[in-house]
């Protein structure tokens, strides 16, 4: 299977082996770089996109709740601290989070999240406007029109009514006690008392909104009307000063009666408190809408976060598998190539060394080596085998010539081998032709 490789030249085999190992390393490095880039990209989305988006959305949710809580505190208590807290919630939480989300949105891949953020941006502007309107009106008279009417109009009229009743009563106490004037002082006291009670109950109704106080007001005011109508029937027996006071009383009552109806109508309506009504019907619903979109964004980002964390785990596992696989494959290929190249060099060299040692000791009976390859070592083995064979032939011819056998005229040798043998033949023939030259003198 590897014969084609074994028959390559040695330098080609070594170059091919190193080249193959280098290619394996390059492939492994390129695969690792690609996988690391994918993991880095996913990690970037997780660290720099998904997590910041979820955190910014949650921060905006906290800011929304914080601003609403501060606004309610301002509406109820009117303390400046709540205005500062609301401003801080907008500055450090809502606006900062919205700015960050708009920056992050440039890298979002979910179109629905982009649309949600656009809707949140529009709603946030309206939410800000509603909160500012509520904050501006909350601690003013216009916030509770019924209370404004009560304190600015009813209360002064009450003082007029009570003061005129008090004047009439004092004048009555100075008048002679006749049969026809009997009970007038008590009647005036009852009108004063029912007026005070009626106004107290309508004030309590303003504060609580309880129908109980409204019914009690109506009861006292009806009694007041009955007493007043009876007093009017006695106008003819009143003194001039009392009739002047009665006229002022009548005018004040005619003004205050429709105001009572107006106060009850306003207080029984849903928007009797403008700030609370706006908070309930405008600010709170749009805050709920924004919270809904933000919660959907958080849910979406958490899903994407889980998906991409799973992708990172999968890519990391795949990278480990690739590394282990290439480590095994590279190790096997390197091992096979190394063993093949090493064996292809060391085995022939060991055989050649054995032959050279034998020749060095004068042993020409060396067994020829098998040339298994056609590379430089294979050629060296063939030439070594040929050399050993020529040495054997040379030794055989030399032995024959030394023994005096001069029959062989041609030697199957060349070069110095043939030159030496020819010289030996010539010398042997000279000795044969001149035998006397060999005798001692």
Number of C-alpha atoms within 10 A of each C-alpha: 5 8 10 9 18 19 18 16 16 18 11 13 19 16 12 15 20 15 12 16 17 13 13 18 15 12 13 18 13 12 15 16 12 13 17 15 12 16 21 13 13 19 18 12 19 22 13 13 20 25 17 18 25 21 15 23 27 20 20 25 21 16 23 23 18 19 25 19 15 20 26 20 18 22 23 13 12 15 13 10 12 19 18 15 18 24 16 16 23 19 13 13 22 25 16 16 23 19 13 15 22 15 13 16 18 9 13 17 10 13 10 13 19 18 12 16 21 14 14 22 16 11 16 20 10 16 21 14 13 19 20 13 16 24 20 13 16 23 17 12 14 15 21 21 18 24 21 15 17 22 13 12 14 22 14 14 20 20 13 18 25 20 16 22 24 16 16 24 20 13 15 18 12 8 12 9 12 8 7 9 14 11 12 19 17 11 17 20 18 17 24 23 16 21 22 18 18 24 20 16 21 24 20 16 22 22 12 12 17 13 11 12 20 19 14 17 24 15 15 21 23 15 17 23 15 12 18 21 11 13 17 14 9 13 14 10 11 19 14 11 12 20 16 14 20 22 15 17 22 16 14 20 20 12 14 20 12 11 17 21 11 16 23 18 12 18 23 17 11 11 17 21 21 18 28 20 16 17 23 14 12 16 23 19 14 19 21 13 16 24 20 15 19 23 16 16 22 21 13 17 24 17 13 18 21 14 13 18 17 12 16 19 13 13 17 16 12 13 18 13 12 16 16 12 13 16 15 12 13 19 13 12 16 17 12 13 21 15 12 17 17 12 12 20 17 13 12 20 15 11 16 19 12 13 23 17 12 14 15 10 9 9 13 19 13 15 11 16 15 12 15 15 19 18 21 15 22 21 14 16 24 17 12 17 20 13 13 21 17 17 17 16 17 19 15 12 20 17 12 14 18 13 10 13 13 15 9 10 8 9 14 10 14 11 7 9 17 15 13 14 21 15 12 17 22 13 13 17 14 12 13 13 10 10 10 10 11 9 7 5 5
